Amino acid sequence: QTMASIVPTALSTVGLLIKDVGGRIALAGHWLSTHRHPYPVIRHQNVRVYRSMMPWVQDAGFIAPNALVMGNVVLGHDTVIFYHAVIRNFHTKNATRIGDHSAIMDRVSFLGQVEVGSNVYVGPGATLDCCYVHNNAYIGAGACIALGAIVEDGAIVAAGSVVNKDVRIPAGELWAGVPAEKISDVTSEQAAEIQHQVHHQVEVAKAHGQAIHDHVHETEELSREWLQKTIELMEAQQQAVKVHTSVEIPVEAKRFLEPRVYQRRPEMHMRMSYPVNRMAPWMGKFADQCANA
């Protein structure tokens, strides 16, 4: 028992020493090759391994840098994961699967084994716990789908709704409320709007990914020319945003915008309390070196 407890501790200690020495060697090699500061890496890793289970994200369209995809997770083709979303699954057999061309918006939480179909929109702040969402469905912002619930094809769960445990939402129905109940059937216009929204968010996510990629490559070498170019771009942007409008300001109000400092009394420049002299306000009085009137 003593050896069984000592060996793992010794191996972990040796591993930490090797990692530390390797990091120091890499840093020394960087300073020998150049005098520039190393590019600051992002400490947050958006795709993580859990117990040798690596998420399958090769086909995903976009994963935000501050999102988290961890464990037994499979992302479909052109699936996009927006900022602060958490998709984790620690189960070794049943994977969390998200179909093709689905949009998982900001602050969405997937807990456990969740299966999401294709062309699905999951709104910001929604929570899905071990449930099934079929194709072309819409989950509104802040909605909660409880354990064992099933949302069938083309169904809509309104924003802020709570779908209770083991509830089945039939295809083509609109549910809302706490707890969620059927409100009406999904119209053709609503179904078309869902598809448009999913496609739009996928395109937006791809644009975000391209912008992040371009920014990383542009800032690899932070030279003086890059800084000057960035300042010029910022100034041009500020000038483009600035609105030039002629505003007629009354004469009585100009003194509040442009105070005539040179016509103030000397004691007003020294942070004096008002009135200066309660017994004789018209008399000038200088403050002491502590600015006490």
C-alpha positions, 0 to 999 in steps of 0.5 A, a space after each residue: 500500500 505504501 508503494 502504491 501511494 508513493 509511485 503515482 505521487 513521484 511520477 506526477 512530481 517528475 511530470 511537473 518538473 519536466 513540464 517546467 523545464 520544457 517551458 523554461 527552455 522554450 522561453 530561453 530559446 525565444 529570448 535567444 532568437 529575438 528581443 520581442 516579447 512572446 505573443 500572449 497565449 489565451 489561457 482558456 482552452 475552448 476544447 478540452 479532453 476529459 478522461 481521454 475523451 476528446 470532443 469531435 469538432 473538426 467539422 464545426 464552423 466556429 467555436 468561440 474562444 471563451 466557449 467550452 466544449 469538453 468531454 464526449 461531444 460530437 459537433 456536426 458540419 457548420 455547427 457554430 458555438 457562440 461566446 460563453 456557451 458550455 457544452 460538456 458531457 462526462 458520460 463515456 458511452 452516450 455522446 452529446 451530439 449536435 447536428 449539421 448547421 445548428 446555431 448554439 448562441 451565447 451562454 447556452 448550457 448543455 448538461 449531460 447527454 443532449 442530442 440536438 438535430 440539424 438546423 436547430 436554433 438554441 437561443 441565448 441563455 438556454 439550458 438543456 439537460 439530457 434531452 432530445 431536440 429534433 431537426 428544425 426546432 427553435 429553443 428561445 432565449 432563457 428556455 429550460 429543457 428538463 431531463 428526458 424531454 423531447 422536442 420534435 421536428 419544427 417545434 418552437 419553445 418560446 423564450 423563458 419557457 420551462 419544459 418539465 421532465 419527460 414532456 414530449 412536444 409534438 412536431 410543428 407546435 408552439 409551446 410557452 409558459 412555466 410550465 410550458 403548454 401548447 399555445 398554437 401550431 407553427 405557421 409556415 412563416 414562423 418555420 421560414 423565419 427559423 431557417 433564416 435565423 439559423 442561416 444568418 447566425 451561421 454566417 455571422 459566426 463564420 465572420 467572427 472566426 475569420 476576424 479572429 484569425 486575421 487579428 491573430 496573424 496581424 498581431 504576431 509582430 507588433 512593430 512600430 508600423 503596425 501601431 501607427 496603422 492601428 492608430 490611423 484606423 482608430 482615428 478614421 473610425 472616430 471621424 466617421 462616427 462623429 456627427 457634424 451638426 450645427 447646434 444653435 446654443 443660446 448666449 445664456 448657455 454658452 457660459 456653461 459649455 465654455 466657462 471664461 476662466 480668466 474672468 473668475 475671481 482668484 479664489 475660485 481657482 483654488 478649490 474654495 468652498 462657496 460662499 467664500 465669506 459668509 459675513 461678507 461674500 463680496 470680499 475676496 479671501 484667499 485659501 491657505 495652503 491646505 485649500 481650507 476656506 
